[in-house]
């Protein structure tokens, strides 16, 4: 399941969250679903950034995000408001990553 939240059409960004059931881990579903949702976010919604974070203790989520070749890691300093929003919602320390339209569409052009 992948969700979008905090969609800001003015600033052209949103946050994305995902969950995958245990029986489906390690089968490539994370990357496949991310590819399709990013197409919607960047091509249809015309967003510039999509934020994806995780609790610092959620090692599986962090490793899954690190596998995405178009993601920018540790963007907390560049986007402090978005990082604060994430930590306020979760009430624990979090890491903030981001995918830019430019980076994703370049990757898509080379790999689709």
DSSP file (Angstrom, degrees, kcal/mol; ACC not computed):
  #  RESIDUE AA STRUCTURE BP1 BP2  ACC     N-H-->O    O-->H-N    N-H-->O    O-->H-N    TCO  KAPPA ALPHA  PHI   PSI    X-CA   Y-CA   Z-CA
    1    1 A X              0   0    0      0, 0.0    18,-2.5     0, 0.0     2,-0.4   0.000 360.0 360.0 360.0 130.5    0.0    0.0    0.0
    2    2 A X  E     -A   18   0A   0     16,-0.2     2,-0.3    31,-0.0    16,-0.2  -0.988 360.0-173.3-124.8 132.9    1.4    3.4   -1.0
    3    3 A X  E     -A   17   0A   0     14,-3.2    14,-2.4    -2,-0.4     2,-0.4  -0.910  15.8-146.7-126.4 152.4   -0.2    6.7    0.2
    4    4 A X  E     +A   16   0A   0     -2,-0.3     2,-0.3    12,-0.2    12,-0.2  -0.926  25.7 168.4-111.1 141.9    0.3   10.3   -0.5
    5    5 A X  E     +A   15   0A   0     10,-2.6    10,-3.0    -2,-0.4     3,-0.2  -0.965  52.9  31.5-147.9 165.8   -0.2   12.9    2.1
    6    6 A X  E    S-     0   0A   0     -2,-0.3     2,-0.5     1,-0.2    -1,-0.1   0.901  71.6-172.6  52.4  45.0    0.4   16.6    2.8
    7    7 A X  E     -     0   0A   0      7,-0.2     2,-0.7    -3,-0.1     7,-0.2  -0.583   4.9-168.2 -71.1 118.7    0.1   17.3   -1.0
    8    8 A X  E  >> -A   13   0A   0      5,-3.4     5,-1.7    -2,-0.5     4,-1.1  -0.886  12.2-179.4-114.0  99.4    1.0   20.9   -1.4
    9    9 A X  T  45S+     0   0    0     -2,-0.7    -1,-0.2     3,-0.2     5,-0.1   0.804  81.6  56.2 -70.1 -28.4    0.1   22.1   -4.9
   10   10 A X  T  45S+     0   0    0      1,-0.2    -1,-0.2     3,-0.1    -2,-0.1   0.953 119.3  29.3 -67.0 -50.1    1.5   25.6   -4.3
   11   11 A X  T  45S-     0   0    0      2,-0.1    -2,-0.2    38,-0.0    -1,-0.2   0.489 107.9-127.9 -90.4  -3.8    5.0   24.4   -3.3
   12   12 A X  T  <5 +     0   0    0     -4,-1.1    36,-3.6     1,-0.2    37,-1.7   0.916  67.0 104.8  60.2  50.5    4.6   21.3   -5.6
   13   13 A X  E   < +Ab   8  49A   0     -5,-1.7    -5,-3.4    34,-0.2     2,-0.3  -0.974  38.6 177.7-149.5 166.4    5.6   18.6   -3.1
   14   14 A X  E     - b   0  50A   0     35,-1.2    37,-3.1    -2,-0.3     2,-0.3  -0.950  28.7-109.3-155.2 173.1    4.1   15.9   -1.0
   15   15 A X  E     -Ab   5  51A   0    -10,-3.0   -10,-2.6    -2,-0.3     2,-0.4  -0.854  28.1-157.7-108.2 149.6    5.0   13.1    1.4
   16   16 A X  E     -A    4   0A   0     35,-2.5    37,-0.5    -2,-0.3     2,-0.3  -0.978   9.0-176.3-129.1 140.8    4.7    9.5    0.6
   17   17 A X  E     -A    3   0A   0    -14,-2.4   -14,-3.2    -2,-0.4     2,-0.3  -0.963   4.4-173.5-131.7 152.9    4.4    6.4    2.8
   18   18 A X  E     -A    2   0A   0     -2,-0.3     2,-0.3   -16,-0.2   -16,-0.2  -0.989  10.5-170.1-146.4 156.6    4.3    2.8    2.0
   19   19 A X        -     0   0    0    -18,-2.5     2,-0.4    -2,-0.3    -2,-0.0  -0.992   5.3-168.8-143.8 138.8    3.7   -0.6    3.6
   20   20 A X        -     0   0    0     -2,-0.3     5,-0.1   -18,-0.0    -2,-0.0  -0.996  27.3-115.1-133.9 128.7    4.2   -4.0    2.2
   21   21 A X    >   -     0   0    0     -2,-0.4     3,-2.3     1,-0.1     4,-0.4  -0.269  29.9-112.6 -62.6 145.9    3.1   -7.3    3.8
   22   22 A X  G >  S+     0   0    0      1,-0.3     3,-1.8     2,-0.2    -1,-0.1   0.829 112.2  62.1 -49.9 -43.3    5.7   -9.7    5.0
   23   23 A X  G 3  S+     0   0    0      1,-0.3    -1,-0.3     3,-0.0    -2,-0.1   0.711 106.0  49.3 -60.2 -15.8    5.0  -12.4    2.4
   24   24 A X  G X  S+     0   0    0     -3,-2.3     3,-1.2     2,-0.0     5,-0.5   0.420  81.1 122.1-104.3   0.2    5.9   -9.9   -0.3
   25   25 A X  T <  S+     0   0    0     -3,-1.8    -4,-0.0    -4,-0.4    -3,-0.0  -0.308  74.8  17.8 -62.3 145.2    9.2   -8.7    1.1
   26   26 A X  T 3  S+     0   0    0      1,-0.1    -1,-0.2     0, 0.0    -2,-0.0   0.629  94.6 103.5  73.9  14.7   12.3   -9.2   -1.1
   27   27 A X  S <  S-     0   0    0     -3,-1.2    -2,-0.1     0, 0.0    -1,-0.1   0.303  95.9-103.4-112.4   8.7   10.3   -9.7   -4.4
   28   28 A X  S  > S+     0   0    0     -4,-0.1     4,-1.9     3,-0.0     5,-0.2   0.501  84.0 124.2  87.7   3.3   10.8   -6.3   -6.0
   29   29 A X  H  >  +     0   0    0     -5,-0.5     4,-2.8     1,-0.2     5,-0.3   0.864  68.0  58.8 -66.9 -35.0    7.4   -4.9   -5.2
   30   30 A X  H  > S+     0   0    0      1,-0.2     4,-2.3     2,-0.2    -1,-0.2   0.957 110.5  40.8 -58.6 -51.8    8.7   -1.8   -3.4
   31   31 A X  H  > S+     0   0    0      1,-0.2     4,-2.2     2,-0.2    -1,-0.2   0.891 115.6  51.5 -65.1 -39.5   10.7   -0.6   -6.4
   32   32 A X  H  X S+     0   0    0     -4,-1.9     4,-1.5     2,-0.2    -2,-0.2   0.919 113.0  43.3 -65.9 -44.1    7.9   -1.5   -8.9
   33   33 A X  H  X S+     0   0    0     -4,-2.8     4,-2.5     1,-0.2     5,-0.2   0.894 112.3  53.6 -70.3 -37.5    5.2    0.3   -6.9
   34   34 A X  H  X S+     0   0    0     -4,-2.3     4,-2.7    -5,-0.3     5,-0.3   0.917 105.3  55.1 -61.4 -42.3    7.4    3.3   -6.3
   35   35 A X  H  X S+     0   0    0     -4,-2.2     4,-1.5     1,-0.2    -1,-0.2   0.924 111.9  43.0 -56.5 -46.2    8.1    3.6  -10.0
   36   36 A X  H  X S+     0   0    0     -4,-1.5     4,-1.6     2,-0.2    -1,-0.2   0.897 114.5  48.3 -71.0 -40.4    4.4    3.8  -10.8
   37   37 A X  H  X S+     0   0    0     -4,-2.5     4,-2.6     1,-0.2    -2,-0.2   0.879 109.5  53.5 -69.7 -35.7    3.4    6.2   -8.0
   38   38 A X  H  X S+     0   0    0     -4,-2.7     4,-2.7    -5,-0.2     5,-0.4   0.866 103.8  56.9 -65.9 -34.3    6.3    8.5   -8.9
   39   39 A X  H  X>S+     0   0    0     -4,-1.5     4,-2.5    -5,-0.3     5,-0.8   0.935 110.6  44.0 -58.9 -44.6    5.1    8.7  -12.5
   40   40 A X  I  X>S+     0   0    0     -4,-1.6     5,-2.5     3,-0.2     4,-1.3   0.939 114.6  49.1 -64.4 -47.3    1.7    9.9  -11.2
   41   41 A X  I  <5S+     0   0    0     -4,-2.6     6,-2.4     3,-0.2    -2,-0.2   0.894 123.9  28.6 -61.9 -41.9    3.3   12.4   -8.7
   42   42 A X  I  <5S+     0   0    0     -4,-2.7    -2,-0.2     4,-0.2    -1,-0.2   0.846 129.1  34.7 -92.6 -35.8    5.6   13.9  -11.3
   43   43 A X  I  <5S+     0   0    0     -4,-2.5    -3,-0.2    -5,-0.4    -2,-0.1   0.853 131.4  24.4 -89.7 -36.8    3.9   13.5  -14.6
   44   44 A X  I  <<S+     0   0    0     -4,-1.3    -3,-0.2    -5,-0.8    -4,-0.1   0.868 130.9  36.1 -96.9 -43.5    0.2   13.9  -13.6
   45   45 A X  S   <S-     0   0    0     -5,-2.5    -3,-0.2    -6,-0.2    -4,-0.2   0.601  95.6-137.4 -86.0 -11.3    0.3   16.0  -10.4
   46   46 A X        +     0   0    0     -6,-0.3    -4,-0.2     1,-0.2    -3,-0.1   0.831  41.3 165.7  60.2  36.3    3.3   18.0  -11.6
   47   47 A X        -     0   0    0     -6,-2.4   -34,-0.2     1,-0.1    -1,-0.2  -0.424  33.1-156.6 -79.2 158.9    5.1   17.9   -8.3
   48   48 A X  S    S+     0   0    0    -36,-3.6    53,-2.7     1,-0.3     2,-0.4   0.767  75.7  23.8-102.2 -38.2    8.8   18.8   -7.9
   49   49 A X  E     -bC  13 100A   0    -37,-1.7   -35,-1.2    51,-0.2     2,-0.4  -0.976  55.1-165.8-131.7 144.8    9.7   16.9   -4.8
   50   50 A X  E     -bC  14  99A   0     49,-2.1    49,-2.5    -2,-0.4     2,-0.4  -0.996  19.4-146.9-125.6 124.6    8.3   13.8   -3.0
   51   51 A X  E     +bC  15  98A   0    -37,-3.1   -35,-2.5    -2,-0.4     2,-0.4  -0.725  17.0 179.5 -94.6 139.3    9.5   13.3    0.5
   52   52 A X  E     + C   0  97A   0     45,-2.5    45,-2.2    -2,-0.4     2,-0.2  -0.974  11.8 164.8-139.0 121.2    9.9    9.8    2.0
   53   53 A X  E     - C   0  96A   0    -37,-0.5     2,-0.3    -2,-0.4    43,-0.2  -0.673  16.0-162.3-128.0-177.7   11.1    9.3    5.5
   54   54 A X  E     - C   0  95A   0     41,-1.7    41,-2.8    -2,-0.2     2,-0.1  -0.978  35.9 -89.7-160.9 154.9   11.4    6.6    8.1
   55   55 A X  E >   - C   0  94A   0     -2,-0.3     3,-1.9    39,-0.2    39,-0.3  -0.440  41.9-120.4 -62.0 143.8   11.9    6.3   11.8
   56   56 A X  T 3  S+     0   0    0     37,-2.2    -1,-0.1     1,-0.3    38,-0.1   0.741 114.6  54.8 -62.3 -20.5   15.6    6.0   12.5
   57   57 A X  T 3  S+     0   0    0     36,-0.4     2,-1.6     1,-0.1    -1,-0.3   0.539  82.7  92.0 -88.2  -7.5   14.9    2.6   14.1
   58   58 A X    <>  +     0   0    0     -3,-1.9     4,-2.2     1,-0.2     3,-0.2  -0.579  48.8 168.2 -90.3  77.4   13.1    1.2   11.0
   59   59 A X  H  > S+     0   0    0     -2,-1.6     4,-2.7     1,-0.2     5,-0.2   0.863  71.0  55.4 -61.3 -40.8   16.1   -0.4    9.3
   60   60 A X  H  > S+     0   0    0      1,-0.2     4,-2.2     2,-0.2    -1,-0.2   0.915 110.1  46.3 -61.2 -42.9   14.1   -2.3    6.7
   61   61 A X  H  > S+     0   0    0      2,-0.2     4,-2.3     1,-0.2    -1,-0.2   0.924 112.6  49.8 -65.3 -44.2   12.4    0.9    5.5
   62   62 A X  H  X S+     0   0    0     -4,-2.2     4,-2.3     1,-0.2    -2,-0.2   0.919 112.1  47.6 -61.2 -44.0   15.7    2.8    5.4
   63   63 A X  H  X S+     0   0    0     -4,-2.7     4,-1.0     2,-0.2    -1,-0.2   0.888 110.5  52.3 -65.6 -38.5   17.4    0.0    3.4
   64   64 A X  H  < S+     0   0    0     -4,-2.2     3,-0.4    -5,-0.2     4,-0.4   0.906 111.5  46.8 -63.6 -41.0   14.5   -0.2    0.9
   65   65 A X  H >< S+     0   0    0     -4,-2.3     3,-1.6     1,-0.2    -2,-0.2   0.893 105.9  58.7 -68.0 -38.9   14.7    3.5    0.3
   66   66 A X  H 3< S+     0   0    0     -4,-2.3    -1,-0.2     1,-0.3    -2,-0.2   0.750  97.1  63.1 -62.6 -23.2   18.4    3.4   -0.1
   67   67 A X  T 3< S+     0   0    0     -4,-1.0     2,-0.6    -3,-0.4    -1,-0.3   0.692  77.3  99.6 -74.7 -18.6   18.0    0.9   -3.0
   68   68 A X    X   -     0   0    0     -3,-1.6     3,-1.5    -4,-0.4    -3,-0.0  -0.591  66.4-152.4 -73.8 117.3   16.1    3.5   -5.1
   69   69 A X  T 3  S+     0   0    0     -2,-0.6    -1,-0.2     1,-0.3    -3,-0.0   0.631  89.7  49.9 -68.8 -13.8   18.7    4.9   -7.5
   70   70 A X  T 3  S+     0   0    0      2,-0.1    30,-0.5    34,-0.0    -1,-0.3   0.319  86.3 107.8-107.1   6.1   16.9    8.3   -7.9
   71   71 A X  E <   -D   99   0A   0     -3,-1.5     2,-0.6    -6,-0.2    28,-0.2  -0.612  60.0-141.1 -90.3 145.6   16.5    9.1   -4.2
   72   72 A X  E     -D   98   0A   0     26,-3.4    26,-2.4    -2,-0.3     3,-0.3  -0.929  25.5-142.5-102.9 123.2   18.4   11.8   -2.4
   73   73 A X        +     0   0    0     -2,-0.6    24,-0.2    24,-0.2    -7,-0.0  -0.518  66.5  12.7 -90.2 152.5   19.3   10.6    1.2
   74   74 A X        +     0   0    0     -2,-0.2     3,-0.3     1,-0.1    23,-0.2   0.944  63.1 161.4  52.6  65.5   19.4   12.6    4.4
   75   75 A X     >  +     0   0    0     21,-3.5     4,-2.1    -3,-0.3     8,-0.1   0.095  32.9 117.4 -99.6  20.9   17.6   15.8    3.2
   76   76 A X  T  4 S+     0   0    0     20,-0.3     7,-0.3     1,-0.2    -1,-0.2   0.876  76.9  45.5 -59.0 -41.5   16.8   17.0    6.8
   77   77 A X  T >4 S+     0   0    0     -3,-0.3     3,-0.6     1,-0.2    -1,-0.2   0.850 113.2  49.3 -73.8 -33.6   18.9   20.2    6.5
   78   78 A X  T 34 S+     0   0    0      1,-0.3    -2,-0.2    -4,-0.2    -1,-0.2   0.832 126.0  27.1 -73.5 -31.5   17.6   21.1    3.1
   79   79 A X  T 3X  +     0   0    0     -4,-2.1     4,-2.0     1,-0.1    -1,-0.3  -0.544  69.7 159.1-129.1  66.1   14.0   20.6    4.1
   80   80 A X  H <> S+     0   0    0     -3,-0.6     4,-2.5     1,-0.2     5,-0.2   0.832  74.4  54.6 -63.3 -32.9   13.8   21.3    7.9
   81   81 A X  H  > S+     0   0    0      2,-0.2     4,-2.1     1,-0.2    -1,-0.2   0.908 110.1  46.2 -66.9 -40.2   10.1   22.0    7.9
   82   82 A X  H  > S+     0   0    0     -3,-0.2     4,-2.0     2,-0.2    -2,-0.2   0.874 112.8  50.4 -69.9 -36.4    9.3   18.7    6.2
   83   83 A X  H  X S+     0   0    0     -4,-2.0     4,-2.3    -7,-0.3    -2,-0.2   0.922 110.7  49.1 -65.3 -44.2   11.6   16.9    8.6
   84   84 A X  H  X S+     0   0    0     -4,-2.5     4,-2.4     1,-0.2    -2,-0.2   0.891 108.9  53.4 -62.5 -39.8    9.9   18.5   11.6
   85   85 A X  H  X S+     0   0    0     -4,-2.1     4,-2.1     2,-0.2    -1,-0.2   0.918 109.3  48.7 -60.7 -44.2    6.5   17.6   10.2
   86   86 A X  H  X S+     0   0    0     -4,-2.0     4,-2.2     1,-0.2     5,-0.2   0.923 113.5  45.6 -62.2 -46.1    7.5   14.0    9.9
   87   87 A X  H  X S+     0   0    0     -4,-2.3     4,-2.2     1,-0.2     5,-0.4   0.838 110.1  54.8 -70.0 -31.9    8.9   13.8   13.4
   88   88 A X  H  < S+     0   0    0     -4,-2.4    -1,-0.2    -5,-0.2    -2,-0.2   0.910 111.0  45.8 -65.3 -41.3    5.9   15.6   14.9
   89   89 A X  H  < S+     0   0    0     -4,-2.1    -2,-0.2    -5,-0.2    -1,-0.2   0.904 122.1  34.9 -67.9 -42.0    3.6   13.0   13.3
   90   90 A X  H  < S-     0   0    0     -4,-2.2    -2,-0.2     2,-0.2    -1,-0.2   0.709  92.6-142.1 -88.2 -20.8    5.7   10.0   14.4
   91   91 A X  S  < S+     0   0    0     -4,-2.2     2,-0.3    -5,-0.2    -3,-0.1   0.732  72.0  84.3  63.3  24.5    6.8   11.5   17.8
   92   92 A X  S    S-     0   0    0     -5,-0.4    -1,-0.2    -6,-0.2    -2,-0.2  -0.953  93.9 -74.8-145.0 162.8   10.2    9.8   17.3
   93   93 A X        -     0   0    0     -2,-0.3   -37,-2.2    -3,-0.1   -36,-0.4  -0.360  56.3-175.6 -61.2 138.6   13.5   10.7   15.5
   94   94 A X  E     -C   55   0A   0    -39,-0.3     2,-0.4   -38,-0.1   -39,-0.2  -0.896  25.5-130.0-134.6 162.0   13.2   10.2   11.7
   95   95 A X  E     -C   54   0A   0    -41,-2.8   -41,-1.7    -2,-0.3     2,-0.5  -0.893  22.1-147.6-107.7 142.3   15.3   10.4    8.6
   96   96 A X  E     +C   53   0A   0     -2,-0.4   -21,-3.5   -43,-0.2   -20,-0.3  -0.961  18.4 175.6-117.6 124.2   14.0   12.4    5.6
   97   97 A X  E     -C   52   0A   0    -45,-2.2   -45,-2.5    -2,-0.5     2,-0.3  -0.791  10.5-158.5-115.6 163.8   14.8   11.5    2.0
   98   98 A X  E     -CD  51  72A   0    -26,-2.4   -26,-3.4    -2,-0.3     2,-0.5  -0.996  13.1-152.7-145.5 149.5   13.5   13.1   -1.1
   99   99 A X  E     -CD  50  71A   0    -49,-2.5   -49,-2.1    -2,-0.3     2,-0.3  -0.991  19.1-150.4-119.0 127.2   13.0   12.3   -4.8
  100  100 A X  E  >  -C   49   0A   0    -30,-0.5     4,-2.5    -2,-0.5     5,-0.2  -0.690  20.7-125.7 -95.2 150.9   13.1   15.2   -7.2
  101  101 A X  H  > S+     0   0    0    -53,-2.7     4,-3.0    -2,-0.3     5,-0.3   0.928 111.6  53.4 -56.7 -45.6   11.1   15.2  -10.5
  102  102 A X  H  > S+     0   0    0    -54,-0.3     4,-1.9     1,-0.2    -1,-0.2   0.922 111.2  44.4 -57.7 -47.8   14.4   15.9  -12.4
  103  103 A X  H  > S+     0   0    0      2,-0.2     4,-2.1     1,-0.2    -1,-0.2   0.919 116.4  45.5 -65.4 -45.1   16.2   12.9  -10.9
  104  104 A X  H  X S+     0   0    0     -4,-2.5     4,-3.0     2,-0.2    -2,-0.2   0.940 113.3  47.8 -66.5 -46.8   13.3   10.5  -11.3
  105  105 A X  H  X S+     0   0    0     -4,-3.0     4,-2.2    -5,-0.2    -1,-0.2   0.851 111.1  52.0 -66.2 -32.9   12.4   11.4  -14.9
  106  106 A X  H  X S+     0   0    0     -4,-1.9     4,-1.6    -5,-0.3    -1,-0.2   0.937 112.8  45.3 -64.1 -46.2   16.1   11.2  -15.9
  107  107 A X  H  X S+     0   0    0     -4,-2.1     4,-1.4     1,-0.2    -2,-0.2   0.916 112.3  51.9 -62.2 -43.2   16.3    7.7  -14.4
  108  108 A X  H  X S+     0   0    0     -4,-3.0     4,-1.5     1,-0.2     3,-0.3   0.903 107.2  52.4 -61.6 -42.4   13.0    6.7  -16.0
  109  109 A X  H  < S+     0   0    0     -4,-2.2    -1,-0.2     1,-0.2    -2,-0.2   0.873 114.3  43.0 -61.4 -37.5   14.2    7.9  -19.4
  110  110 A X  H  < S+     0   0    0     -4,-1.6    -1,-0.2     1,-0.2    -2,-0.2   0.686 125.1  32.7 -81.5 -18.9   17.3    5.8  -19.1
  111  111 A X  H  <        0   0    0     -4,-1.4    -2,-0.2    -3,-0.3    -1,-0.2   0.353 360.0 360.0-124.0   5.1   15.6    2.7  -17.6
  112  112 A X     <        0   0    0     -4,-1.5    -3,-0.1    -5,-0.1    -2,-0.1   0.441 360.0 360.0-105.0 360.0   12.1    2.4  -19.1
